[in-house]
Amino acid sequence: MSDGQSETVSEDITLRQAQRQIDDWIQTIGVRYFDEMTNLAQLVEEVGEVARILSRTCGEQTYKSSDVPGDLGDELADVLFVTICLANQSGVDLTDALRRNLDKKTNRDRDRHRNNQKLS
């Protein structure tokens, strides 16, 4: 990364590494972060693109003849990218936040889903 640009990710990456690499990308290529409201709008747009793909591949919608099928992996990566931008802007360490969130869910839902008749 001596030229100031992020290297292409070719190995596993932690959330903390992703946050650093995206911050580096923003600072060197993206110029600056969009404001939080713009990034929120971008996030909603990207989630909509994920929904469009899934509604056509897993749901009851079909593609129009003029549609180009989207790449679900690429769209999910766009969601992750914008989510990480929002975390970086807000000073959120996603590694710690995800750990806390999983602990919360584990404690809250330890038996809830196992005992849910709808899931049997």
VMD Tcl script that builds the backbone (N, CA, C; Angstrom):
set m [mol new atoms 360]
animate dup $m
set s [atomselect $m all]
$s set {name element resname resid chain x y z} {
  {N N MET 1 A 0.819 -1.197 0.000}
  {CA C MET 1 A 0.000 0.000 0.000}
  {C C MET 1 A 0.857 1.252 0.000}
  {N N SER 2 A 2.011 1.169 -0.482}
  {CA C SER 2 A 2.920 2.304 -0.459}
  {C C SER 2 A 2.459 3.443 -1.361}
  {N N ASP 3 A 1.596 3.167 -2.334}
  {CA C ASP 3 A 1.138 4.227 -3.228}
  {C C ASP 3 A -0.092 4.959 -2.687}
  {N N GLY 4 A -0.491 4.635 -1.447}
  {CA C GLY 4 A -1.630 5.320 -0.844}
  {C C GLY 4 A -2.971 4.704 -1.187}
  {N N GLN 5 A -2.976 3.625 -1.955}
  {CA C GLN 5 A -4.227 2.974 -2.314}
  {C C GLN 5 A -4.330 1.642 -1.591}
  {N N SER 6 A -5.575 1.244 -1.286}
  {CA C SER 6 A -5.807 -0.032 -0.633}
  {C C SER 6 A -5.476 -1.166 -1.581}
  {N N GLU 7 A -4.849 -2.197 -1.035}
  {CA C GLU 7 A -4.578 -3.359 -1.860}
  {C C GLU 7 A -5.850 -4.181 -2.012}
  {N N THR 8 A -5.933 -4.939 -3.068}
  {CA C THR 8 A -7.082 -5.791 -3.312}
  {C C THR 8 A -7.143 -6.856 -2.236}
  {N N VAL 9 A -8.332 -7.089 -1.705}
  {CA C VAL 9 A -8.521 -8.084 -0.662}
  {C C VAL 9 A -8.511 -9.463 -1.300}
  {N N SER 10 A -7.560 -10.309 -0.897}
  {CA C SER 10 A -7.476 -11.651 -1.464}
  {C C SER 10 A -7.528 -12.721 -0.389}
  {N N GLU 11 A -7.474 -12.350 0.854}
  {CA C GLU 11 A -7.529 -13.294 1.958}
  {C C GLU 11 A -8.671 -12.894 2.873}
  {N N ASP 12 A -8.922 -13.715 3.886}
  {CA C ASP 12 A -9.951 -13.377 4.862}
  {C C ASP 12 A -9.646 -12.003 5.452}
  {N N ILE 13 A -10.702 -11.306 5.782}
  {CA C ILE 13 A -10.545 -9.959 6.324}
  {C C ILE 13 A -11.445 -9.836 7.556}
  {N N THR 14 A -10.914 -9.259 8.597}
  {CA C THR 14 A -11.723 -9.038 9.791}
  {C C THR 14 A -12.537 -7.760 9.607}
  {N N LEU 15 A -13.525 -7.590 10.440}
  {CA C LEU 15 A -14.293 -6.343 10.394}
  {C C LEU 15 A -13.401 -5.144 10.669}
  {N N ARG 16 A -12.507 -5.279 11.629}
  {CA C ARG 16 A -11.612 -4.177 11.970}
  {C C ARG 16 A -10.714 -3.823 10.778}
  {N N GLN 17 A -10.202 -4.841 10.082}
  {CA C GLN 17 A -9.401 -4.591 8.890}
  {C C GLN 17 A -10.241 -3.935 7.795}
  {N N ALA 18 A -11.468 -4.401 7.637}
  {CA C ALA 18 A -12.352 -3.815 6.626}
  {C C ALA 18 A -12.604 -2.348 6.943}
  {N N GLN 19 A -12.819 -2.028 8.210}
  {CA C GLN 19 A -13.041 -0.635 8.580}
  {C C GLN 19 A -11.825 0.213 8.239}
  {N N ARG 20 A -10.644 -0.310 8.509}
  {CA C ARG 20 A -9.420 0.447 8.187}
  {C C ARG 20 A -9.235 0.584 6.678}
  {N N GLN 21 A -9.459 -0.502 5.934}
  {CA C GLN 21 A -9.251 -0.453 4.489}
  {C C GLN 21 A -10.254 0.479 3.814}
  {N N ILE 22 A -11.492 0.464 4.279}
  {CA C ILE 22 A -12.485 1.357 3.684}
  {C C ILE 22 A -12.161 2.801 4.035}
  {N N ASP 23 A -11.710 3.056 5.258}
  {CA C ASP 23 A -11.321 4.417 5.616}
  {C C ASP 23 A -10.160 4.883 4.740}
  {N N ASP 24 A -9.193 4.001 4.515}
  {CA C ASP 24 A -8.070 4.331 3.635}
  {C C ASP 24 A -8.569 4.620 2.221}
  {N N TRP 25 A -9.486 3.801 1.726}
  {CA C TRP 25 A -10.040 3.998 0.381}
  {C C TRP 25 A -10.752 5.347 0.288}
  {N N ILE 26 A -11.548 5.653 1.301}
  {CA C ILE 26 A -12.267 6.938 1.306}
  {C C ILE 26 A -11.278 8.095 1.281}
  {N N GLN 27 A -10.238 8.018 2.092}
  {CA C GLN 27 A -9.272 9.108 2.192}
  {C C GLN 27 A -8.436 9.277 0.929}
  {N N THR 28 A -8.174 8.183 0.201}
  {CA C THR 28 A -7.276 8.264 -0.951}
  {C C THR 28 A -7.992 8.290 -2.293}
  {N N ILE 29 A -9.140 7.650 -2.393}
  {CA C ILE 29 A -9.852 7.554 -3.664}
  {C C ILE 29 A -11.202 8.263 -3.606}
  {N N GLY 30 A -11.901 8.090 -2.513}
  {CA C GLY 30 A -13.238 8.660 -2.383}
  {C C GLY 30 A -13.258 10.124 -1.983}
  {N N VAL 31 A -12.127 10.704 -1.692}
  {CA C VAL 31 A -11.922 12.101 -1.298}
  {C C VAL 31 A -12.386 12.353 0.144}
  {N N ARG 32 A -13.649 12.041 0.450}
  {CA C ARG 32 A -14.166 12.211 1.807}
  {C C ARG 32 A -15.430 11.376 1.934}
  {N N TYR 33 A -15.868 11.183 3.172}
  {CA C TYR 33 A -17.131 10.491 3.403}
  {C C TYR 33 A -18.279 11.386 2.969}
  {N N PHE 34 A -19.311 10.790 2.382}
  {CA C PHE 34 A -20.569 11.521 2.208}
  {C C PHE 34 A -21.120 11.769 3.603}
  {N N ASP 35 A -21.975 12.776 3.765}
  {CA C ASP 35 A -22.561 12.987 5.084}
  {C C ASP 35 A -23.446 11.789 5.445}
  {N N GLU 36 A -23.759 11.665 6.726}
  {CA C GLU 36 A -24.472 10.495 7.229}
  {C C GLU 36 A -25.828 10.299 6.559}
  {N N MET 37 A -26.550 11.385 6.293}
  {CA C MET 37 A -27.863 11.244 5.659}
  {C C MET 37 A -27.734 10.756 4.218}
  {N N THR 38 A -26.709 11.213 3.515}
  {CA C THR 38 A -26.472 10.708 2.160}
  {C C THR 38 A -26.108 9.237 2.208}
  {N N ASN 39 A -25.254 8.856 3.158}
  {CA C ASN 39 A -24.899 7.443 3.284}
  {C C ASN 39 A -26.098 6.598 3.693}
  {N N LEU 40 A -26.980 7.144 4.518}
  {CA C LEU 40 A -28.201 6.412 4.852}
  {C C LEU 40 A -29.044 6.183 3.598}
  {N N ALA 41 A -29.185 7.203 2.770}
  {CA C ALA 41 A -29.922 7.053 1.513}
  {C C ALA 41 A -29.241 6.021 0.619}
  {N N GLN 42 A -27.910 6.044 0.576}
  {CA C GLN 42 A -27.168 5.054 -0.217}
  {C C GLN 42 A -27.418 3.642 0.309}
  {N N LEU 43 A -27.436 3.504 1.642}
  {CA C LEU 43 A -27.678 2.195 2.252}
  {C C LEU 43 A -29.058 1.671 1.876}
  {N N VAL 44 A -30.064 2.528 1.967}
  {CA C VAL 44 A -31.427 2.133 1.607}
  {C C VAL 44 A -31.484 1.725 0.136}
  {N N GLU 45 A -30.812 2.479 -0.716}
  {CA C GLU 45 A -30.765 2.150 -2.144}
  {C C GLU 45 A -30.131 0.785 -2.375}
  {N N GLU 46 A -29.020 0.514 -1.709}
  {CA C GLU 46 A -28.343 -0.774 -1.878}
  {C C GLU 46 A -29.179 -1.927 -1.337}
  {N N VAL 47 A -29.833 -1.727 -0.195}
  {CA C VAL 47 A -30.715 -2.767 0.345}
  {C C VAL 47 A -31.862 -3.024 -0.633}
  {N N GLY 48 A -32.351 -1.974 -1.276}
  {CA C GLY 48 A -33.387 -2.133 -2.291}
  {C C GLY 48 A -32.910 -2.980 -3.461}
  {N N GLU 49 A -31.653 -2.839 -3.836}
  {CA C GLU 49 A -31.110 -3.650 -4.927}
  {C C GLU 49 A -31.005 -5.115 -4.511}
  {N N VAL 50 A -30.661 -5.371 -3.249}
  {CA C VAL 50 A -30.657 -6.739 -2.734}
  {C C VAL 50 A -32.081 -7.293 -2.773}
  {N N ALA 51 A -33.036 -6.492 -2.327}
  {CA C ALA 51 A -34.436 -6.923 -2.322}
  {C C ALA 51 A -34.923 -7.230 -3.731}
  {N N ARG 52 A -34.543 -6.420 -4.679}
  {CA C ARG 52 A -34.957 -6.636 -6.073}
  {C C ARG 52 A -34.457 -7.993 -6.591}
  {N N ILE 53 A -33.205 -8.296 -6.330}
  {CA C ILE 53 A -32.640 -9.572 -6.775}
  {C C ILE 53 A -33.369 -10.734 -6.099}
  {N N LEU 54 A -33.512 -10.661 -4.781}
  {CA C LEU 54 A -34.129 -11.764 -4.049}
  {C C LEU 54 A -35.597 -11.931 -4.396}
  {N N SER 55 A -36.307 -10.826 -4.637}
  {CA C SER 55 A -37.720 -10.954 -4.985}
  {C C SER 55 A -37.894 -11.627 -6.344}
  {N N ARG 56 A -36.874 -11.555 -7.184}
  {CA C ARG 56 A -36.952 -12.165 -8.509}
  {C C ARG 56 A -36.342 -13.564 -8.556}
  {N N THR 57 A -35.410 -13.849 -7.667}
  {CA C THR 57 A -34.786 -15.175 -7.681}
  {C C THR 57 A -35.395 -16.125 -6.653}
  {N N CYS 58 A -35.919 -15.590 -5.571}
  {CA C CYS 58 A -36.487 -16.430 -4.511}
  {C C CYS 58 A -37.974 -16.164 -4.311}
  {N N GLY 59 A -38.432 -15.016 -4.742}
  {CA C GLY 59 A -39.826 -14.634 -4.556}
  {C C GLY 59 A -40.638 -14.871 -5.805}
  {N N GLU 60 A -41.760 -14.209 -5.862}
  {CA C GLU 60 A -42.713 -14.436 -6.944}
  {C C GLU 60 A -42.562 -13.474 -8.109}
  {N N GLN 61 A -41.692 -12.494 -7.989}
  {CA C GLN 61 A -41.455 -11.561 -9.085}
  {C C GLN 61 A -40.610 -12.224 -10.168}
  {N N THR 62 A -40.710 -11.715 -11.382}
  {CA C THR 62 A -39.861 -12.177 -12.471}
  {C C THR 62 A -39.137 -10.972 -13.053}
  {N N TYR 63 A -38.039 -11.258 -13.734}
  {CA C TYR 63 A -37.319 -10.201 -14.428}
  {C C TYR 63 A -38.066 -9.827 -15.698}
  {N N LYS 64 A -38.061 -8.537 -16.033}
  {CA C LYS 64 A -38.562 -8.099 -17.335}
  {C C LYS 64 A -37.515 -8.474 -18.377}
  {N N SER 65 A -37.936 -8.548 -19.616}
  {CA C SER 65 A -36.993 -8.922 -20.671}
  {C C SER 65 A -35.855 -7.909 -20.787}
  {N N SER 66 A -36.100 -6.663 -20.385}
  {CA C SER 66 A -35.070 -5.627 -20.479}
  {C C SER 66 A -34.153 -5.594 -19.254}
  {N N ASP 67 A -34.486 -6.347 -18.202}
  {CA C ASP 67 A -33.683 -6.357 -16.975}
  {C C ASP 67 A -32.393 -7.134 -17.155}
  {N N VAL 68 A -31.372 -6.660 -16.503}
  {CA C VAL 68 A -30.117 -7.398 -16.404}
  {C C VAL 68 A -30.070 -7.936 -14.977}
  {N N PRO 69 A -30.045 -9.263 -14.822}
  {CA C PRO 69 A -30.011 -9.805 -13.460}
  {C C PRO 69 A -28.825 -9.253 -12.682}
  {N N GLY 70 A -29.056 -8.912 -11.426}
  {CA C GLY 70 A -28.001 -8.365 -10.587}
  {C C GLY 70 A -27.157 -9.456 -9.953}
  {N N ASP 71 A -26.061 -9.050 -9.385}
  {CA C ASP 71 A -25.133 -9.942 -8.689}
  {C C ASP 71 A -25.358 -9.769 -7.191}
  {N N LEU 72 A -25.998 -10.768 -6.572}
  {CA C LEU 72 A -26.344 -10.670 -5.157}
  {C C LEU 72 A -25.121 -10.420 -4.289}
  {N N GLY 73 A -24.036 -11.120 -4.549}
  {CA C GLY 73 A -22.816 -10.923 -3.755}
  {C C GLY 73 A -22.300 -9.501 -3.833}
  {N N ASP 74 A -22.314 -8.940 -5.035}
  {CA C ASP 74 A -21.846 -7.565 -5.218}
  {C C ASP 74 A -22.755 -6.584 -4.488}
  {N N GLU 75 A -24.054 -6.810 -4.554}
  {CA C GLU 75 A -24.989 -5.901 -3.878}
  {C C GLU 75 A -24.873 -6.012 -2.361}
  {N N LEU 76 A -24.690 -7.226 -1.844}
  {CA C LEU 76 A -24.482 -7.382 -0.401}
  {C C LEU 76 A -23.182 -6.706 0.029}
  {N N ALA 77 A -22.159 -6.787 -0.815}
  {CA C ALA 77 A -20.897 -6.096 -0.515}
  {C C ALA 77 A -21.106 -4.583 -0.506}
  {N N ASP 78 A -21.962 -4.064 -1.403}
  {CA C ASP 78 A -22.278 -2.632 -1.384}
  {C C ASP 78 A -22.954 -2.244 -0.066}
  {N N VAL 79 A -23.877 -3.092 0.405}
  {CA C VAL 79 A -24.540 -2.838 1.700}
  {C C VAL 79 A -23.497 -2.801 2.810}
  {N N LEU 80 A -22.596 -3.758 2.793}
  {CA C LEU 80 A -21.545 -3.813 3.819}
  {C C LEU 80 A -20.634 -2.599 3.741}
  {N N PHE 81 A -20.266 -2.198 2.533}
  {CA C PHE 81 A -19.392 -1.034 2.349}
  {C C PHE 81 A -20.026 0.215 2.972}
  {N N VAL 82 A -21.283 0.481 2.649}
  {CA C VAL 82 A -21.932 1.686 3.166}
  {C C VAL 82 A -22.138 1.573 4.675}
  {N N THR 83 A -22.469 0.373 5.157}
  {CA C THR 83 A -22.617 0.167 6.601}
  {C C THR 83 A -21.300 0.476 7.314}
  {N N ILE 84 A -20.202 0.029 6.741}
  {CA C ILE 84 A -18.888 0.304 7.334}
  {C C ILE 84 A -18.573 1.794 7.274}
  {N N CYS 85 A -18.935 2.454 6.184}
  {CA C CYS 85 A -18.741 3.909 6.116}
  {C C CYS 85 A -19.489 4.599 7.262}
  {N N LEU 86 A -20.737 4.207 7.478}
  {CA C LEU 86 A -21.531 4.814 8.562}
  {C C LEU 86 A -20.900 4.520 9.924}
  {N N ALA 87 A -20.405 3.307 10.108}
  {CA C ALA 87 A -19.738 2.965 11.370}
  {C C ALA 87 A -18.490 3.818 11.558}
  {N N ASN 88 A -17.688 3.942 10.509}
  {CA C ASN 88 A -16.470 4.751 10.607}
  {C C ASN 88 A -16.797 6.199 10.949}
  {N N GLN 89 A -17.801 6.748 10.288}
  {CA C GLN 89 A -18.175 8.144 10.533}
  {C C GLN 89 A -18.675 8.360 11.951}
  {N N SER 90 A -19.280 7.323 12.512}
  {CA C SER 90 A -19.912 7.435 13.829}
  {C C SER 90 A -19.022 6.948 14.957}
  {N N GLY 91 A -17.812 6.500 14.623}
  {CA C GLY 91 A -16.889 6.022 15.652}
  {C C GLY 91 A -17.283 4.677 16.231}
  {N N VAL 92 A -18.003 3.865 15.467}
  {CA C VAL 92 A -18.437 2.553 15.940}
  {C C VAL 92 A -17.415 1.500 15.517}
  {N N ASP 93 A -16.919 0.735 16.480}
  {CA C ASP 93 A -16.051 -0.408 16.207}
  {C C ASP 93 A -16.982 -1.592 15.965}
  {N N LEU 94 A -17.115 -2.000 14.709}
  {CA C LEU 94 A -18.066 -3.056 14.363}
  {C C LEU 94 A -17.700 -4.405 14.967}
  {N N THR 95 A -16.431 -4.655 15.210}
  {CA C THR 95 A -16.035 -5.907 15.858}
  {C C THR 95 A -16.650 -5.983 17.243}
  {N N ASP 96 A -16.467 -4.927 18.027}
  {CA C ASP 96 A -17.041 -4.893 19.375}
  {C C ASP 96 A -18.563 -4.872 19.325}
  {N N ALA 97 A -19.120 -4.102 18.412}
  {CA C ALA 97 A -20.581 -4.007 18.312}
  {C C ALA 97 A -21.193 -5.354 17.950}
  {N N LEU 98 A -20.576 -6.076 17.026}
  {CA C LEU 98 A -21.112 -7.376 16.635}
  {C C LEU 98 A -20.995 -8.383 17.771}
  {N N ARG 99 A -19.871 -8.359 18.484}
  {CA C ARG 99 A -19.719 -9.256 19.648}
  {C C ARG 99 A -20.815 -8.998 20.671}
  {N N ARG 100 A -21.029 -7.728 21.000}
  {CA C ARG 100 A -22.076 -7.386 21.974}
  {C C ARG 100 A -23.453 -7.805 21.474}
  {N N ASN 101 A -23.696 -7.596 20.180}
  {CA C ASN 101 A -24.986 -7.930 19.597}
  {C C ASN 101 A -25.233 -9.444 19.628}
  {N N LEU 102 A -24.204 -10.229 19.301}
  {CA C LEU 102 A -24.351 -11.689 19.343}
  {C C LEU 102 A -24.562 -12.179 20.776}
  {N N ASP 103 A -23.858 -11.579 21.740}
  {CA C ASP 103 A -24.074 -11.927 23.150}
  {C C ASP 103 A -25.509 -11.624 23.555}
  {N N LYS 104 A -26.004 -10.458 23.162}
  {CA C LYS 104 A -27.379 -10.070 23.479}
  {C C LYS 104 A -28.371 -11.076 22.903}
  {N N LYS 105 A -28.198 -11.421 21.639}
  {CA C LYS 105 A -29.103 -12.361 20.978}
  {C C LYS 105 A -29.012 -13.753 21.604}
  {N N THR 106 A -27.805 -14.174 21.949}
  {CA C THR 106 A -27.622 -15.484 22.558}
  {C C THR 106 A -28.344 -15.553 23.892}
  {N N ASN 107 A -28.174 -14.535 24.721}
  {CA C ASN 107 A -28.833 -14.522 26.031}
  {C C ASN 107 A -30.347 -14.410 25.895}
  {N N ARG 108 A -30.805 -13.595 25.005}
  {CA C ARG 108 A -32.237 -13.362 24.838}
  {C C ARG 108 A -32.940 -14.553 24.175}
  {N N ASP 109 A -32.273 -15.171 23.211}
  {CA C ASP 109 A -32.933 -16.174 22.372}
  {C C ASP 109 A -32.430 -17.593 22.589}
  {N N ARG 110 A -31.748 -17.806 23.712}
  {CA C ARG 110 A -31.136 -19.118 23.966}
  {C C ARG 110 A -32.098 -20.264 23.681}
  {N N ASP 111 A -33.334 -20.175 24.125}
  {CA C ASP 111 A -34.320 -21.243 23.920}
  {C C ASP 111 A -35.485 -20.814 23.041}
  {N N ARG 112 A -35.583 -19.553 22.766}
  {CA C ARG 112 A -36.739 -19.014 22.044}
  {C C ARG 112 A -36.974 -19.695 20.700}
  {N N HIS 113 A -35.975 -19.785 19.866}
  {CA C HIS 113 A -36.153 -20.352 18.526}
  {C C HIS 113 A -36.285 -21.877 18.582}
  {N N ARG 114 A -35.545 -22.494 19.481}
  {CA C ARG 114 A -35.623 -23.949 19.641}
  {C C ARG 114 A -37.027 -24.366 20.057}
  {N N ASN 115 A -37.706 -23.531 20.846}
  {CA C ASN 115 A -39.050 -23.839 21.324}
  {C C ASN 115 A -40.156 -23.280 20.429}
  {N N ASN 116 A -39.803 -22.685 19.325}
  {CA C ASN 116 A -40.783 -22.106 18.414}
  {C C ASN 116 A -41.343 -23.204 17.510}
  {N N GLN 117 A -42.618 -23.547 17.688}
  {CA C GLN 117 A -43.254 -24.602 16.893}
  {C C GLN 117 A -43.233 -24.282 15.403}
  {N N LYS 118 A -43.262 -23.012 15.059}
  {CA C LYS 118 A -43.251 -22.620 13.648}
  {C C LYS 118 A -41.956 -22.992 12.946}
  {N N LEU 119 A -40.887 -23.177 13.706}
  {CA C LEU 119 A -39.587 -23.503 13.126}
  {C C LEU 119 A -39.315 -25.008 13.101}
  {N N SER 120 A -40.210 -25.790 13.646}
  {CA C SER 120 A -40.008 -27.254 13.691}
  {C C SER 120 A -40.311 -27.888 12.367}
}
mol reanalyze $m
mol bondsrecalc $m
mol representation Tube
mol addrep $m
